[in-house]
Amino acid sequence: MARLKKKKVRDKIVASATKLFAKQGYFCTSVNQIAKNAEVAVGTIYVYFDSKDEILIELFIDYFRKLMEEIEEKFQNSKTEPLTKLLNGLRYMVNKLSEDIDMAKVFLVELRQSNKALNFIAPKIQKDYEKLIKKLLDEAKDQGLLNENIDTQVISISTFGLIETMLFDWLNRGYSKEKLIDNMEKTARYFVNGIRNI
């Protein structure tokens, strides 16, 4: 019971920080504001987190760990060939982030405002993501679905950049989620067809 209560408090703090970081920016958000928005005492924040940087790190690691687990599960349960799985995975990531605009803003803009958070998070999430995508691409190569000269490590890095670019364009231009999904669908298909061994 105590553990569940602690998790609820921690989740409230993280949700509060996510909304405030997205709305007014990382630098303009204070720990006091996070506490007030979460309806907890400032001292409670420091029971769970050492600093504002740590809140940013925790919220992002938690979100992406869950997202990676969901995608990996989809890959494992799918009987489709690896490049179709890749296409579905890219679509899924953009769709999930577009459903949580606050997290999308934190991911694309506010994360870069904290050098400590960025230096800690970026290598970790990219490593986990690239490992997952590279495994899929290596399977495709083994099955003769990729051009022989394709470097799967480089391609796995490129797909991460593709997701960032499409989300940034959506947030920057302010068009509908439907248009974002349509644009991502087209772009992902161009990308996958470009590396496919025809």
C-alpha positions as a Markdown table, in Angstrom:
| # | Residue | x | y | z |
|---|---|---|---|---|
| 1 | Met | 0.0 | 0.0 | 0.0 |
| 2 | Ala | 2.8 | 2.4 | 0.9 |
| 3 | Arg | 4.6 | 1.6 | -2.3 |
| 4 | Leu | 1.5 | 2.3 | -4.4 |
| 5 | Lys | 1.0 | 5.6 | -2.6 |
| 6 | Lys | 4.6 | 6.6 | -3.3 |
| 7 | Lys | 4.2 | 5.7 | -7.0 |
| 8 | Lys | 1.1 | 7.8 | -7.2 |
| 9 | Val | 2.8 | 10.8 | -5.7 |
| 10 | Arg | 5.9 | 10.4 | -7.9 |
| 11 | Asp | 3.6 | 10.0 | -11.0 |
| 12 | Lys | 1.8 | 13.2 | -10.0 |
| 13 | Ile | 5.1 | 15.1 | -9.8 |
| 14 | Val | 6.3 | 13.8 | -13.2 |
| 15 | Ala | 2.9 | 14.6 | -14.9 |
| 16 | Ser | 3.0 | 18.1 | -13.4 |
| 17 | Ala | 6.6 | 18.7 | -14.6 |
| 18 | Thr | 5.8 | 17.4 | -18.1 |
| 19 | Lys | 2.9 | 19.8 | -18.5 |
| 20 | Leu | 4.8 | 22.8 | -17.1 |
| 21 | Phe | 8.0 | 22.1 | -19.2 |
| 22 | Ala | 5.8 | 21.9 | -22.3 |
| 23 | Lys | 3.8 | 25.0 | -21.5 |
| 24 | Gln | 6.3 | 27.5 | -20.2 |
| 25 | Gly | 9.7 | 25.9 | -20.9 |
| 26 | Tyr | 12.2 | 24.0 | -18.8 |
| 27 | Phe | 14.2 | 27.1 | -17.6 |
| 28 | Cys | 11.1 | 29.1 | -16.8 |
| 29 | Thr | 9.6 | 26.3 | -14.6 |
| 30 | Ser | 10.6 | 26.2 | -11.0 |
| 31 | Val | 10.5 | 23.3 | -8.5 |
| 32 | Asn | 8.0 | 25.4 | -6.5 |
| 33 | Gln | 5.7 | 25.6 | -9.5 |
| 34 | Ile | 6.0 | 21.8 | -10.1 |
| 35 | Ala | 5.1 | 21.2 | -6.5 |
| 36 | Lys | 2.1 | 23.6 | -6.6 |
| 37 | Asn | 0.7 | 22.1 | -9.8 |
| 38 | Ala | 1.1 | 18.6 | -8.4 |
| 39 | Glu | -0.5 | 19.6 | -5.1 |
| 40 | Val | 2.4 | 18.5 | -3.0 |
| 41 | Ala | 4.8 | 20.3 | -0.7 |
| 42 | Val | 8.1 | 21.4 | -2.2 |
| 43 | Gly | 9.9 | 19.2 | 0.3 |
| 44 | Thr | 8.0 | 16.2 | -1.1 |
| 45 | Ile | 9.6 | 16.8 | -4.5 |
| 46 | Tyr | 13.0 | 16.4 | -2.9 |
| 47 | Val | 12.0 | 13.1 | -1.3 |
| 48 | Tyr | 11.7 | 11.7 | -4.8 |
| 49 | Phe | 14.1 | 13.8 | -6.9 |
| 50 | Asp | 17.4 | 15.5 | -6.2 |
| 51 | Ser | 16.8 | 18.3 | -8.7 |
| 52 | Lys | 14.7 | 19.6 | -11.6 |
| 53 | Asp | 17.2 | 17.9 | -14.0 |
| 54 | Glu | 16.5 | 14.6 | -12.4 |
| 55 | Ile | 12.8 | 15.0 | -12.8 |
| 56 | Leu | 13.3 | 15.7 | -16.5 |
| 57 | Ile | 15.6 | 12.6 | -16.8 |
| 58 | Glu | 13.2 | 10.4 | -14.9 |
| 59 | Leu | 10.1 | 11.4 | -16.9 |
| 60 | Phe | 11.9 | 10.9 | -20.2 |
| 61 | Ile | 13.5 | 7.6 | -19.3 |
| 62 | Asp | 10.3 | 6.2 | -18.0 |
| 63 | Tyr | 8.3 | 7.3 | -21.1 |
| 64 | Phe | 10.8 | 5.9 | -23.6 |
| 65 | Arg | 11.4 | 2.7 | -21.7 |
| 66 | Lys | 7.7 | 1.9 | -21.9 |
| 67 | Leu | 7.5 | 3.0 | -25.5 |
| 68 | Met | 10.5 | 0.7 | -26.5 |
| 69 | Glu | 8.9 | -2.2 | -24.6 |
| 70 | Glu | 5.7 | -1.7 | -26.5 |
| 71 | Ile | 7.4 | -1.6 | -29.8 |
| 72 | Glu | 9.6 | -4.6 | -29.1 |
| 73 | Glu | 6.5 | -6.6 | -28.1 |
| 74 | Lys | 4.8 | -5.6 | -31.3 |
| 75 | Phe | 7.8 | -6.8 | -33.3 |
| 76 | Gln | 7.9 | -10.1 | -31.4 |
| 77 | Asn | 4.2 | -10.7 | -31.9 |
| 78 | Ser | 4.1 | -9.8 | -35.6 |
| 79 | Lys | 4.6 | -12.4 | -38.4 |
| 80 | Thr | 5.3 | -9.8 | -41.0 |
| 81 | Glu | 8.7 | -9.4 | -42.6 |
| 82 | Pro | 11.3 | -7.1 | -40.9 |
| 83 | Leu | 11.0 | -4.1 | -43.2 |
| 84 | Thr | 7.2 | -4.0 | -42.7 |
| 85 | Lys | 7.8 | -4.2 | -39.0 |
| 86 | Leu | 10.2 | -1.3 | -39.3 |
| 87 | Leu | 7.5 | 0.7 | -41.1 |
| 88 | Asn | 4.9 | -0.2 | -38.4 |
| 89 | Gly | 7.4 | 0.7 | -35.6 |
| 90 | Leu | 8.1 | 4.2 | -37.1 |
| 91 | Arg | 4.3 | 4.8 | -37.5 |
| 92 | Tyr | 3.7 | 3.6 | -33.9 |
| 93 | Met | 6.3 | 5.9 | -32.4 |
| 94 | Val | 5.1 | 9.0 | -34.1 |
| 95 | Asn | 1.4 | 8.1 | -33.4 |
| 96 | Lys | 2.2 | 7.6 | -29.6 |
| 97 | Leu | 4.1 | 10.9 | -29.3 |
| 98 | Ser | 1.4 | 12.8 | -31.2 |
| 99 | Glu | -1.1 | 11.6 | -28.7 |
| 100 | Asp | 0.9 | 13.2 | -25.9 |
| 101 | Ile | 1.7 | 16.7 | -27.2 |
| 102 | Asp | 3.3 | 17.7 | -23.9 |
| 103 | Met | 5.8 | 14.8 | -24.1 |
| 104 | Ala | 6.4 | 15.6 | -27.8 |
| 105 | Lys | 7.3 | 19.2 | -26.9 |
| 106 | Val | 9.6 | 18.1 | -24.0 |
| 107 | Phe | 11.2 | 15.5 | -26.3 |
| 108 | Leu | 11.9 | 18.0 | -29.1 |
| 109 | Val | 12.5 | 21.3 | -27.4 |
| 110 | Glu | 12.9 | 21.2 | -23.6 |
| 111 | Leu | 15.2 | 18.2 | -23.3 |
| 112 | Arg | 17.8 | 20.3 | -25.1 |
| 113 | Gln | 17.6 | 23.1 | -22.5 |
| 114 | Ser | 19.3 | 20.9 | -19.8 |
| 115 | Asn | 22.8 | 19.8 | -20.7 |
| 116 | Lys | 22.9 | 17.4 | -17.8 |
| 117 | Ala | 19.6 | 15.8 | -18.8 |
| 118 | Leu | 20.5 | 15.7 | -22.5 |
| 119 | Asn | 24.0 | 14.3 | -21.9 |
| 120 | Phe | 22.5 | 11.5 | -19.7 |
| 121 | Ile | 19.4 | 10.7 | -21.7 |
| 122 | Ala | 20.3 | 11.1 | -25.4 |
| 123 | Pro | 23.0 | 8.4 | -25.5 |
| 124 | Lys | 20.8 | 6.0 | -23.5 |
| 125 | Ile | 17.6 | 6.3 | -25.4 |
| 126 | Gln | 19.4 | 6.4 | -28.8 |
| 127 | Lys | 21.4 | 3.3 | -27.8 |
| 128 | Asp | 18.3 | 1.3 | -26.8 |
| 129 | Tyr | 16.4 | 2.5 | -29.9 |
| 130 | Glu | 19.3 | 1.9 | -32.3 |
| 131 | Lys | 19.8 | -1.6 | -30.9 |
| 132 | Leu | 16.2 | -2.5 | -31.5 |
| 133 | Ile | 16.1 | -1.1 | -35.0 |
| 134 | Lys | 19.5 | -2.5 | -36.0 |
| 135 | Lys | 18.4 | -6.0 | -34.9 |
| 136 | Leu | 15.4 | -5.7 | -37.2 |
| 137 | Leu | 17.5 | -4.4 | -40.1 |
| 138 | Asp | 20.1 | -7.2 | -39.6 |
| 139 | Glu | 17.2 | -9.7 | -39.9 |
| 140 | Ala | 16.1 | -8.0 | -43.1 |
| 141 | Lys | 19.7 | -8.2 | -44.5 |
| 142 | Asp | 20.0 | -11.9 | -43.6 |
| 143 | Gln | 16.8 | -12.5 | -45.5 |
| 144 | Gly | 18.1 | -10.6 | -48.6 |
| 145 | Leu | 15.6 | -7.8 | -48.2 |
| 146 | Leu | 18.2 | -5.0 | -47.9 |
| 147 | Asn | 20.8 | -3.9 | -50.4 |
| 148 | Glu | 24.1 | -5.5 | -49.6 |
| 149 | Asn | 25.9 | -2.2 | -49.2 |
| 150 | Ile | 23.4 | -0.9 | -46.6 |
| 151 | Asp | 25.1 | -0.1 | -43.2 |
| 152 | Thr | 22.4 | -1.1 | -40.7 |
| 153 | Gln | 24.0 | 1.0 | -37.9 |
| 154 | Val | 23.8 | 4.2 | -40.0 |
| 155 | Ile | 20.2 | 3.4 | -41.1 |
| 156 | Ser | 19.1 | 2.8 | -37.5 |
| 157 | Ile | 20.5 | 6.2 | -36.5 |
| 158 | Ser | 18.7 | 7.8 | -39.5 |
| 159 | Thr | 15.3 | 6.5 | -38.5 |
| 160 | Phe | 15.6 | 8.2 | -35.1 |
| 161 | Gly | 16.3 | 11.5 | -36.9 |
| 162 | Leu | 13.3 | 10.9 | -39.2 |
| 163 | Ile | 10.9 | 10.7 | -36.3 |
| 164 | Glu | 12.4 | 13.9 | -34.7 |
| 165 | Thr | 12.1 | 15.8 | -38.0 |
| 166 | Met | 8.5 | 14.8 | -38.7 |
| 167 | Leu | 7.4 | 15.7 | -35.1 |
| 168 | Phe | 9.3 | 19.0 | -35.1 |
| 169 | Asp | 7.6 | 20.0 | -38.4 |
| 170 | Trp | 4.2 | 19.1 | -36.9 |
| 171 | Leu | 4.8 | 21.2 | -33.8 |
| 172 | Asn | 6.4 | 24.1 | -35.6 |
| 173 | Arg | 3.7 | 24.4 | -38.3 |
| 174 | Gly | 0.7 | 23.4 | -36.2 |
| 175 | Tyr | -1.2 | 21.2 | -38.6 |
| 176 | Ser | -3.5 | 18.4 | -37.7 |
| 177 | Lys | -2.5 | 15.1 | -36.2 |
| 178 | Glu | -4.1 | 13.4 | -39.2 |
| 179 | Lys | -1.8 | 15.3 | -41.5 |
| 180 | Leu | 1.2 | 14.3 | -39.3 |
| 181 | Ile | 0.3 | 10.6 | -39.5 |
| 182 | Asp | -0.2 | 10.9 | -43.3 |
| 183 | Asn | 3.1 | 12.7 | -43.8 |
| 184 | Met | 4.9 | 10.1 | -41.6 |
| 185 | Glu | 3.3 | 7.3 | -43.5 |
| 186 | Lys | 4.6 | 8.7 | -46.8 |
| 187 | Thr | 8.0 | 9.5 | -45.5 |
| 188 | Ala | 8.5 | 6.1 | -43.8 |
| 189 | Arg | 7.5 | 4.3 | -47.0 |
| 190 | Tyr | 9.9 | 6.4 | -49.1 |
| 191 | Phe | 12.6 | 5.6 | -46.5 |
| 192 | Val | 11.9 | 1.8 | -46.3 |
| 193 | Asn | 11.5 | 1.4 | -50.1 |
| 194 | Gly | 14.8 | 3.3 | -50.5 |
| 195 | Ile | 16.8 | 0.6 | -48.6 |
| 196 | Arg | 14.8 | -2.4 | -49.8 |
| 197 | Asn | 16.5 | -4.8 | -52.2 |
| 198 | Ile | 14.3 | -4.7 | -55.2 |
